[in-house]
Amino acid sequence: WILLSCMIQSELQKQKLAIIKKSLEELGLQKNDITQCLDLVKQKLSSVSEKEPDTLNQKQLLVQNLINNEDAYVSKLYVLIQNFILPLMAKTTFVTSKDLKQFFSYIFVMWSVHSDMLSTLSKSVEEGSSIGKIFLAEIDHLKIYSEYINNHSSACEGIDKQITQSKSLTEFIKNAESNVKSKFPNETVTFKTLLSLPVNRVFEYKKMLKAIFAKTTNEDDEYETFSELIQNIVALCTKLKECRARAKSIQRLIEISKMITGCEINLTEPHRELIREGSLCFVRKGKKKDYYCFLFNDGLLYSKKATLKPGTFHFKGFIDITKNVTIYDLPSDNKTTDLIKFGFEISCNDRVFCFGSQNVLEKMGWSDDIKRAIERMKKNRDTQKSLEQKLKIWFKMFPSQSPLSLYRSFVLLNAKRWMFPGCFGYPVATLKSRESCQM
């Protein structure tokens, strides 16, 4: 194909030179001037023709590399299903929870999607058609990765629990991993690494497709298709990054809820986010105490480190910042400044909480983060009030309709502000009856 393209280019160059020579003769130029002009044109055309086959060759190599990478990915998904998931699902004692079954179902769907995409990509290269159109057609199927990433950490934790509790499962995983090593001798392939493969898959596509797009010229038929494809892939990667960050945050919240004893607050609620954690001094009744604090988007939890069990904490209190809360620096003439140098106070419901940090930078970090969290909650309350007023008007306009259908239509018409429960950091009222809808 490269030799054929070179031959076509050489024939086109001869035609171009003949046309240029004819036009120069018509202008009445002398033979020496015409030959000089033609020599310059030949140099330019030769430099362009040398670059074009190289670029074409590099692009074909990148496309082939993508297909090889896709083939390896599909084969690893198949190994994960055949050697691990199907035998584990056959054990009724292992896969009992619906969440784990749902998580495994994502892998089956991904294997099916990528198997079809691999065969389509291979055919497209043989036929010389666009691979950009194939990826654009499959972009909606790749959105399943957001669900997989959201459930990855919790599913892996559940799997680890069941494996540690059962010796037979531990032996089964070890035997399966040893069997897999023969298929991938140059790689360290384990059950966990295979489960982590889909987490970075779309980001790998972004890297490979950008490299191919860099070798695509403006005159190429695929240029517009690839340009649209890159935009969609970048947007999807941005969404997946948010999913990864959220998954890590949820995982950390689960860890914190296990570390703290005596806490009746559900720390793993969907709206809750961890902003900051660290040691702070707490002054109460003229006494200084060392607490370990966790700042969430809706409150500050302070706890005491357990002496008998390292790594665990005893719950001491929770400052709710969703209500009227103010934070300010400690004045120099305050009595508590004798106990703590770098302090700040939080006023909440006629109660004052005095905290202190080790240095100025730490104090500024804590106070700034708390102020931002308070401002965010105020904005959420304002948004809630405006939505409640709009919803009241909506119910008055259509009194005969059911509350649930009215609520759904209201959400669709106000798509910019989706009212999913807890998305603004506060609970949304359950629409059971018309009386309960009058917020």
C-alpha positions as CSV (number, residue, x, y, z in Angstrom):
1,W,0.0,0.0,0.0
2,I,2.9,2.4,0.8
3,L,4.6,1.5,-2.5
4,L,1.4,2.1,-4.4
5,S,0.9,5.4,-2.8
6,C,4.5,6.4,-3.7
7,M,3.9,5.5,-7.3
8,I,0.7,7.5,-7.4
9,Q,2.5,10.5,-5.9
10,S,5.3,10.3,-8.5
11,E,2.7,10.3,-11.3
12,L,0.9,13.2,-9.8
13,Q,4.2,15.1,-9.5
14,K,4.9,14.6,-13.2
15,Q,1.5,16.0,-14.1
16,K,2.0,19.0,-11.8
17,L,5.4,19.8,-13.3
18,A,4.0,19.6,-16.8
19,I,1.2,22.0,-15.9
20,I,3.7,24.4,-14.2
21,K,6.1,24.3,-17.2
22,K,3.3,25.0,-19.7
23,S,2.1,28.0,-17.6
24,L,5.6,29.4,-17.3
25,E,6.1,29.1,-21.1
26,E,2.9,31.0,-21.7
27,L,4.2,33.8,-19.5
28,G,7.1,34.2,-21.9
29,L,9.9,33.3,-19.5
30,Q,13.3,32.2,-20.8
31,K,14.4,28.5,-20.6
32,N,17.0,29.1,-17.8
33,D,14.4,30.8,-15.6
34,I,11.9,28.0,-16.3
35,T,14.4,25.3,-15.4
36,Q,15.3,27.1,-12.2
37,C,11.6,27.4,-11.2
38,L,11.0,23.7,-12.0
39,D,14.0,22.7,-9.9
40,L,12.6,24.6,-6.9
41,V,9.2,23.0,-7.4
42,K,10.8,19.5,-7.6
43,Q,12.7,20.1,-4.3
44,K,9.5,21.1,-2.6
45,L,7.5,18.2,-4.0
46,S,10.2,15.7,-3.1
47,S,10.4,17.0,0.5
48,V,6.6,16.6,0.8
49,S,6.5,13.2,-0.8
50,E,9.2,12.0,1.6
51,K,7.2,13.1,4.6
52,E,3.8,11.7,3.5
53,P,4.8,8.0,3.3
54,D,6.6,8.3,6.7
55,T,3.5,9.8,8.3
56,L,1.2,7.2,6.7
57,N,3.5,4.4,7.9
58,Q,3.6,5.8,11.5
59,K,-0.2,6.1,11.6
60,Q,-0.7,2.6,10.4
61,L,1.8,1.3,13.0
62,L,-0.2,3.2,15.7
63,V,-3.5,1.8,14.5
64,Q,-2.0,-1.7,14.5
65,N,-0.7,-1.1,18.0
66,L,-4.2,-0.1,19.1
67,I,-5.6,-3.3,17.7
68,N,-3.0,-5.5,19.3
69,N,-3.6,-3.7,22.6
70,E,-7.3,-4.3,22.2
71,D,-6.7,-8.0,21.5
72,A,-4.6,-8.3,24.7
73,Y,-7.3,-6.6,26.7
74,V,-10.1,-8.8,25.4
75,S,-8.0,-12.0,26.0
76,K,-7.4,-10.8,29.7
77,L,-11.1,-10.2,30.2
78,Y,-11.8,-13.7,28.9
79,V,-9.3,-15.2,31.3
80,L,-10.8,-13.2,34.1
81,I,-14.3,-14.6,33.3
82,Q,-13.3,-18.2,32.5
83,N,-10.7,-18.7,35.3
84,F,-12.1,-16.7,38.1
85,I,-15.6,-15.2,37.8
86,L,-17.5,-18.2,36.4
87,P,-16.0,-20.7,38.9
88,L,-16.7,-18.3,41.8
89,M,-20.3,-17.7,40.7
90,A,-20.7,-21.5,40.6
91,K,-19.9,-21.4,44.3
92,T,-23.3,-20.3,45.8
93,T,-21.6,-19.5,49.1
94,F,-19.4,-16.9,47.5
95,V,-21.5,-14.7,45.3
96,T,-24.6,-14.1,47.4
97,S,-24.9,-10.3,47.4
98,K,-26.7,-8.5,44.6
99,D,-24.0,-5.8,44.4
100,L,-21.3,-8.4,43.6
101,K,-23.5,-10.1,41.0
102,Q,-24.1,-6.7,39.4
103,F,-20.3,-5.9,39.5
104,F,-19.5,-9.2,37.7
105,S,-22.2,-8.5,35.1
106,Y,-20.3,-5.3,34.1
107,I,-17.3,-7.5,33.2
108,F,-19.5,-9.8,31.0
109,V,-20.9,-6.7,29.2
110,M,-17.5,-5.2,28.7
111,W,-16.1,-8.4,27.3
112,S,-19.0,-8.7,24.8
113,V,-18.6,-5.0,23.7
114,H,-14.8,-5.2,23.3
115,S,-14.9,-8.5,21.5
116,D,-17.3,-7.1,18.8
117,M,-15.2,-3.9,18.6
118,L,-12.0,-5.9,18.1
119,S,-13.5,-7.9,15.2
120,T,-14.9,-4.6,13.6
121,L,-11.5,-2.9,14.0
122,S,-9.7,-5.8,12.4
123,K,-12.1,-5.7,9.4
124,S,-11.8,-2.0,9.0
125,V,-8.0,-2.1,8.8
126,E,-8.2,-4.9,6.1
127,E,-10.8,-2.9,4.1
128,G,-9.0,0.5,4.7
129,S,-12.1,2.1,6.4
130,S,-12.1,4.6,9.3
131,I,-11.5,3.3,12.8
132,G,-12.7,6.7,14.2
133,K,-16.3,5.9,13.1
134,I,-16.1,2.6,15.0
135,F,-15.1,4.3,18.2
136,L,-17.8,7.0,17.8
137,A,-20.4,4.3,17.4
138,E,-19.2,2.5,20.6
139,I,-18.7,5.7,22.8
140,D,-22.1,5.1,24.5
141,H,-21.2,1.6,25.4
142,L,-18.0,2.8,27.1
143,K,-20.1,4.8,29.6
144,I,-20.5,1.5,31.5
145,Y,-17.0,2.1,32.8
146,S,-18.4,4.9,35.1
147,E,-20.6,2.3,36.9
148,Y,-17.7,-0.1,37.1
149,I,-15.4,2.5,38.6
150,N,-18.0,3.6,41.1
151,N,-18.4,0.0,42.4
152,H,-14.8,-1.2,42.0
153,S,-13.4,-0.4,45.4
154,S,-16.5,-1.7,47.4
155,A,-16.7,-4.9,45.3
156,C,-13.0,-5.6,45.8
157,E,-13.3,-5.0,49.5
158,G,-16.3,-7.5,49.7
159,I,-14.3,-10.1,47.7
160,D,-11.3,-9.7,50.0
161,K,-13.5,-10.2,53.0
162,Q,-14.9,-13.5,51.7
163,I,-11.5,-14.8,50.6
164,T,-9.9,-14.1,54.0
165,Q,-12.8,-15.9,55.8
166,S,-12.6,-19.0,53.6
167,K,-9.5,-21.2,53.2
168,S,-11.0,-23.0,50.3
169,L,-11.5,-19.7,48.4
170,T,-7.9,-18.6,49.2
171,E,-6.6,-21.9,47.7
172,F,-8.8,-21.6,44.7
173,I,-7.5,-18.1,43.9
174,K,-3.9,-19.2,44.3
175,N,-4.4,-22.1,42.0
176,A,-6.2,-20.0,39.4
177,E,-3.4,-17.4,39.5
178,S,-0.8,-20.0,39.0
179,N,-2.7,-21.4,36.0
180,V,-2.9,-17.9,34.5
181,K,0.8,-17.3,34.8
182,S,1.5,-19.8,32.0
183,K,-0.7,-17.8,29.6
184,F,1.1,-14.5,30.5
185,P,4.7,-15.5,31.4
186,N,6.1,-12.0,31.0
187,E,3.5,-10.3,33.2
188,T,2.4,-10.4,36.8
189,V,-1.3,-11.2,36.4
190,T,-3.4,-11.7,39.5
191,F,-7.1,-11.7,40.3
192,K,-6.8,-8.1,41.6
193,T,-4.8,-6.8,38.7
194,L,-7.4,-8.3,36.2
195,L,-10.2,-6.6,38.1
196,S,-8.3,-3.3,38.0
197,L,-7.8,-3.4,34.2
198,P,-11.1,-1.7,33.2
199,V,-10.4,1.2,35.6
200,N,-7.8,2.7,33.3
201,R,-9.1,1.4,29.9
202,V,-10.7,4.5,28.6
203,F,-7.7,6.6,29.6
204,E,-5.5,4.3,27.5
205,Y,-7.9,4.8,24.6
206,K,-7.5,8.5,25.0
207,K,-3.7,8.3,24.8
208,M,-3.6,6.0,21.8
209,L,-6.3,7.8,19.8
210,K,-4.6,11.2,20.5
211,A,-1.4,9.7,19.0
212,I,-3.2,8.6,15.9
213,F,-5.0,11.9,15.6
214,A,-1.6,13.7,15.7
215,K,-0.6,11.8,12.6
216,T,-3.9,12.7,10.8
217,T,-3.7,15.7,8.4
218,N,-6.4,18.3,7.8
219,E,-6.9,16.9,4.3
220,D,-7.5,13.4,5.6
221,D,-11.1,12.0,5.3
222,E,-10.9,10.9,9.0
223,Y,-9.9,14.3,10.4
224,E,-13.4,15.5,11.3
225,T,-14.4,12.1,12.6
226,F,-11.3,11.9,14.8
227,S,-11.7,15.5,16.0
228,E,-15.2,14.7,17.2
229,L,-14.0,11.4,18.7
230,I,-11.2,13.0,20.7
231,Q,-13.7,15.5,22.1
232,N,-16.1,12.7,23.2
233,I,-13.2,10.7,24.7
234,V,-11.9,13.6,26.7
235,A,-15.3,14.4,28.0
236,L,-15.8,10.8,29.1
237,C,-12.4,10.7,30.7
238,T,-13.3,13.8,32.7
239,K,-16.4,12.1,34.0
240,L,-14.5,9.0,34.8
241,K,-11.9,11.0,36.8
242,E,-14.8,12.4,38.9
243,C,-16.0,8.8,39.4
244,R,-12.6,7.7,40.5
245,A,-12.3,10.6,42.9
246,R,-15.8,9.9,44.3
247,A,-15.0,6.2,44.6
248,K,-11.8,6.9,46.6
249,S,-13.8,9.3,48.8
250,I,-16.4,6.7,49.5
251,Q,-13.7,4.1,50.3
252,R,-12.1,6.5,52.7
253,L,-15.5,7.2,54.4
254,I,-16.1,3.5,54.8
255,E,-12.6,3.2,56.4
256,I,-13.3,6.2,58.8
257,S,-16.7,4.7,59.8
258,K,-14.9,1.5,60.8
259,M,-12.2,3.4,62.7
260,I,-14.6,5.4,64.9
261,T,-16.4,3.8,67.8
262,G,-19.5,5.1,69.5
263,C,-20.6,7.2,66.5
264,E,-24.4,6.9,65.7
265,I,-24.1,9.2,62.6
266,N,-24.0,7.4,59.2
267,L,-20.8,8.7,57.8
268,T,-21.2,6.9,54.4
269,E,-24.3,8.9,53.3
270,P,-24.3,9.6,49.5
271,H,-24.0,13.4,49.9
272,R,-21.1,13.3,52.4
273,E,-17.6,14.2,51.3
274,L,-14.3,14.2,53.3
275,I,-12.5,17.5,52.9
276,R,-9.7,17.3,55.5
277,E,-8.5,15.3,58.5
278,G,-5.8,15.8,61.1
279,S,-5.0,16.6,64.8
280,L,-6.4,19.7,66.5
281,C,-6.3,21.0,70.1
282,F,-9.7,21.4,71.8
283,V,-10.1,23.8,74.8
284,R,-13.1,23.3,77.1
285,K,-13.6,24.6,80.7
286,G,-10.0,25.8,80.8
287,K,-8.5,22.4,79.8
288,K,-6.7,21.5,76.7
289,K,-7.3,18.2,74.9
290,D,-5.8,16.6,71.8
291,Y,-8.4,15.5,69.3
292,Y,-8.3,13.9,65.8
293,C,-10.8,15.7,63.6
294,F,-12.5,14.9,60.3
295,L,-14.0,17.8,58.3
296,F,-16.8,16.8,56.0
297,N,-18.9,19.0,53.7
298,D,-21.7,19.1,56.2
299,G,-19.9,19.0,59.6
300,L,-16.8,18.7,61.7
301,L,-16.3,15.4,63.7
302,Y,-13.8,15.4,66.6
303,S,-12.6,12.2,68.2
304,K,-10.1,10.9,70.7
305,K,-7.4,8.4,69.8
306,A,-7.9,5.0,71.4
307,T,-5.0,3.9,73.6
308,L,-5.7,0.2,73.6
309,K,-6.4,-0.2,69.9
310,P,-4.1,1.9,67.7
311,G,-5.6,3.3,64.6
312,T,-9.1,3.6,66.1
313,F,-10.9,6.6,67.6
314,H,-13.6,7.3,70.2
315,F,-16.4,9.6,69.0
316,K,-16.6,12.8,71.0
317,G,-18.8,15.2,69.0
318,F,-20.1,16.5,65.7
319,I,-20.5,20.2,64.8
320,D,-23.3,20.5,62.2
321,I,-22.3,23.3,59.8
322,T,-25.5,23.1,57.7
323,K,-27.1,25.4,60.3
324,N,-26.2,29.0,61.3
325,V,-22.4,28.6,61.9
326,T,-19.7,31.3,62.1
327,I,-15.9,30.9,62.3
328,Y,-13.4,33.5,63.4
329,D,-9.9,33.8,64.7
330,L,-9.2,33.9,68.4
331,P,-8.5,37.4,69.6
332,S,-5.1,38.1,71.3
333,D,-6.7,39.1,74.6
334,N,-8.7,35.8,74.9
335,K,-8.0,33.5,77.8
336,T,-7.6,30.5,75.6
337,T,-4.6,32.0,73.8
338,D,-2.6,31.1,76.8
339,L,-3.3,27.4,76.1
340,I,-3.2,27.5,72.3
341,K,-1.3,29.9,70.1
342,F,-2.8,29.3,66.7
343,G,-6.5,29.0,67.4
344,F,-10.0,29.7,65.9
345,E,-13.5,29.5,67.2
346,I,-16.7,28.0,65.7
347,S,-20.0,29.4,66.9
348,C,-23.0,27.1,66.4
349,N,-26.4,27.1,68.1
350,D,-25.3,29.4,71.0
351,R,-22.3,27.1,71.6
352,V,-18.7,28.0,71.0
353,F,-16.0,25.5,70.1
354,C,-12.4,26.5,70.5
355,F,-9.8,24.7,68.4
356,G,-6.0,25.2,68.0
357,S,-3.4,24.0,65.5
358,Q,0.4,23.5,65.6
359,N,1.3,26.4,63.3
360,V,-0.1,29.3,61.3
361,L,-0.3,27.4,58.0
362,E,-2.3,24.6,59.5
363,K,-4.6,27.0,61.2
364,M,-5.2,28.9,57.9
365,G,-5.8,25.6,56.1
366,W,-8.4,24.4,58.6
367,S,-10.2,27.7,58.9
368,D,-10.3,28.3,55.1
369,D,-11.7,24.8,54.4
370,I,-14.4,25.2,57.1
371,K,-15.4,28.6,55.7
372,R,-15.7,27.2,52.2
373,A,-17.8,24.3,53.4
374,I,-20.1,26.8,55.3
375,E,-20.5,29.0,52.2
376,R,-21.2,25.9,50.0
377,M,-24.0,24.8,52.4
378,K,-25.5,28.3,52.4
379,K,-25.6,28.2,48.6
380,N,-27.3,24.8,48.8
381,R,-29.9,26.2,51.2
382,D,-30.7,29.1,48.9
383,T,-31.0,26.7,46.0
384,Q,-33.3,24.5,48.0
385,K,-35.6,27.5,48.9
386,S,-35.9,28.6,45.3
387,L,-36.7,25.1,44.1
388,E,-39.2,24.7,46.9
389,Q,-41.0,27.9,45.8
390,K,-41.0,26.8,42.2
391,L,-42.3,23.3,43.2
392,K,-45.2,24.9,45.2
393,I,-46.3,27.0,42.2
394,W,-46.0,23.9,40.0
395,F,-48.4,21.9,42.3
396,K,-50.9,24.8,42.4
397,M,-50.9,25.0,38.6
398,F,-51.9,21.3,38.2
399,P,-54.0,20.3,41.3
400,S,-55.5,17.2,39.7
401,Q,-52.2,15.5,38.8
402,S,-50.5,13.0,41.2
403,P,-47.6,14.4,43.2
404,L,-45.1,11.9,41.9
405,S,-45.9,12.6,38.2
406,L,-45.8,16.4,38.9
407,Y,-42.4,16.0,40.6
408,R,-41.0,14.0,37.7
409,S,-42.2,16.6,35.1
410,F,-40.8,19.4,37.2
411,V,-37.4,17.7,37.3
412,L,-37.4,17.2,33.5
413,L,-38.3,20.9,32.9
414,N,-35.6,22.0,35.4
415,A,-32.9,19.7,34.1
416,K,-30.1,22.2,35.0
417,R,-30.8,21.5,38.7
418,W,-31.5,17.8,39.1
419,M,-33.2,17.2,42.5
420,F,-31.8,13.8,43.3
421,P,-31.9,13.0,47.0
422,G,-28.9,14.3,48.8
423,C,-27.2,15.9,45.8
424,F,-27.2,19.3,47.4
425,G,-26.1,18.0,50.8
426,Y,-29.6,17.9,52.3
427,P,-32.5,15.3,52.1
428,V,-35.3,15.8,49.7
429,A,-38.8,15.2,51.1
430,T,-40.5,11.9,50.1
431,L,-43.5,12.6,47.9
432,K,-46.1,10.2,49.4
433,S,-49.1,12.5,49.7
434,R,-50.1,16.0,48.6
435,E,-49.9,17.2,52.2
436,S,-46.2,16.1,52.5
437,C,-45.4,17.9,49.2
438,Q,-46.2,21.3,50.7
439,M,-42.6,21.8,52.0
